[in-house]
Amino acid sequence: MQDFIVEISDYAKGIDPDFAIIPQNGEELLFTDLDSESALDERLINAIDAIGIEEVFYNGGNYSPDDYRLQMLLKAKVRIPVLVADYLGNDADYNQAVQYNADAGFLAFPRVSSNYDYLQIPTTVTNENANDVLKLSDARNYLYLISDGGYSTKQDYLAAIQQTNFDVVIMDAFYGEDLYTSAEINALKTKLNGGKRMIIAYMSVGSAEKYRYYWQDDWKLHKPRWLKKEYDGYSEEIWVKFWKKEWKEIIYGNDDSYTKKLINVGFDGTYLDNVEAFYSLYFDE
């Protein structure tokens, strides 16, 4: 998986040197030999622009810091920004969650109890500012809004994002089956207060999603060998053998690849989900 992420980065940055690469979870990947006690893996650290992490201080319950992950992230934050999306069991913990992350040097996006699926925009922006955000290290806050299910139309969804002052927005690249246009993405790159911001596209690299443009109906009967097994809890996803050439060609390296589509419409980077596929899949091919 480290190789895969570096390959995606090399391809994307070869086209747009400012294109940001942000893996989510799988924090052991940041270290040599996947060993949290070893040094940071320089090749990977140099290939990515930040790391996103879920549930560090809150995991749907009371304050319960994951010390194992926290120690890795504290080492990593010296080199790259750390974006934390905690999930609150008690909405009253929102401000405290922001503070815990600020004390650790992380950017916080606490999700209230009704926002498990990343479908709500918080009513307030932490550390709101009018500064231009041209790289992730400039950011003081972020919005993680990959589901448009809370909005009746695409126009409503995009307008809701436009009317915010978040420094970074992580969103899906598609509305239904349709890729957003360059005009639609560019219109989101200015905060309500006039400052510039970054628009980052979600992309799963450890699982195939049955509702994406690349999915072929005949795979139901003739499953490609690089599709591994069902993703428990997510009926529309299948874990992949991410090291296989066929999957890599879907993700990067050609004009029809997912990454190239993101670059073509003007996204400022990509948020790589399910990189933790290596936990259970890499050694049991």
Stockholm file with secondary structure:
# STOCKHOLM 1.0

chainA/1-285         MQDFIVEISDYAKGIDPDFAIIPQNGEELLFTDLDSESALDERLINAIDAIGIEEVFYNGGNYSPDDYRLQMLLKAKVRIPVLVADYLGNDADYNQAVQYNADAGFLAFPRVSSNYDYLQIPTTVTNENANDVLKLSDARNYLYLISDGGYSTKQDYLAAIQQTNFDVVIMDAFYGEDLYTSAEINALKTKLNGGKRMIIAYMSVGSAEKYRYYWQDDWKLHKPRWLKKEYDGYSEEIWVKFWKKEWKEIIYGNDDSYTKKLINVGFDGTYLDNVEAFYSLYFDE
#=GR chainA/1-285 SS CHHHHHHHHHHHHHHCTTCEEEEBSCGGGGBGGGCTTSCBCHHHHHHCSCEEEEEEEEESSSCCCCHHHHHHHHHHTTTSCEEEEEECSSGGGHHHHHHHHHHHTCEECCBCTTCTTSCCCCSSCTTCCCCCCCSGGGCSCCEEECCCTTCSSHHHHHHHHHTCCCSEEEEESEETTEECCHHHHHHTSBCTTSCBCEEEEEEESSEEETTSTTCCGGGGTSCCTTEEEEETTEEEEEEECTTSHHHHHHHSSSTTSHHHHHHHTTCSEEEEECGGGHHHHTTCC
#=GC SS_cons         CHHHHHHHHHHHHHHCTTCEEEEBSCGGGGBGGGCTTSCBCHHHHHHCSCEEEEEEEEESSSCCCCHHHHHHHHHHTTTSCEEEEEECSSGGGHHHHHHHHHHHTCEECCBCTTCTTSCCCCSSCTTCCCCCCCSGGGCSCCEEECCCTTCSSHHHHHHHHHTCCCSEEEEESEETTEECCHHHHHHTSBCTTSCBCEEEEEEESSEEETTSTTCCGGGGTSCCTTEEEEETTEEEEEEECTTSHHHHHHHSSSTTSHHHHHHHTTCSEEEEECGGGHHHHTTCC
//
